[in-house]
Amino acid sequence: MIYIQLIGFLAFAVLVLSFYKKKVSTIISYQIVSNFAYTVHYFLLGALSGAYISFIGIFRNIAVLKVKKHKKVLVAVVISL
């Protein structure tokens, strides 16, 4: 059980670390890694709804990373919600 909590702590640490980065692409890349770790964390805890939300967040962040124009980013984020 302790390893599951360590995965959650790692996800949180990566998320906090992402806000110290300067480039938007680096921030979003760190957040993708964080969302993946949160997905594994919630899945191992048996919290499937939390795992599902974090899994969707991965694809939302990938969409934001791939789309360059601001209007398209807004549409991509709204669609992923």
Steps between C-alpha positions, in 0.01 A plus 500: 500500500790735569621480140162626382537806721853552369364506145249766609776703663712472187206621289452798729873583497512494119190720484651759737830485312318573173402846620866596540569450130501791256399344168136407454591178322716391794225584749246295308745211455556485876124511556451208260746297708323611818157402363636160400637443850167613650316259268712210626464621861121522487468171312706316761289655775185379326375853435403443140322832454815687607709283268260572213514877557881497512511284187283752315733774626789328322324531166389856574861599567620321188239690297616830649862407426426414137279798414689825456235769459313629803151468355561140404639428848182633657287280274720195576475555875123551491450187289713290737286600797 
